[in-house]
Amino acid sequence: MVDHVDKSFIATLYSTKSGRSGQIGISAQRTEFDFAESGWLQIVGHGQRVRPINFRFQFVEDQGDRIHYDITCASKVDGYLGKTLGRSSGGYLGLYGKNEITFFWKVQPLAEWYGGSERHFILRDYEGHEVKDYYSHRDGDRFLNAYEGKPLSFAVRVKALL
């Protein structure tokens, strides 16, 4: 059993998949009332109005080959500080109020997880769906989605241990 000295942390999240790599951010508001179109996770540089953010990974439990986390926004961007990472009914990943989300995220490490400042993994929702990059033909943006798209791999760069 691993000693979880650095189990919770704040980090910058990146997609490491070739052709779809970059920092993960959120779609920004166009107006102060634009909450339906904002708060969705995207790869910075692959969307028209994406703002980079940091994430808080709060350790829940270790399940052998997967580690469960509650993931929240750790950046003061458009009122999303402390909002929880969730999944819409269509599979899109976005930031929600704490009372709206009741599940955790599964991190599947691809290498040694604890001890380093950069950690590589596959991200899955609580049902085990692998997070993907989905191209929206409607507006030309690419969103993170649990149901549709091309599978992604991720890395975090740890900024602070909690």
Order of alpha helices (4+ residues) and beta strands (2+ residues): beta-beta-beta-beta-beta-beta-beta-beta-beta-beta-beta-beta-beta-beta
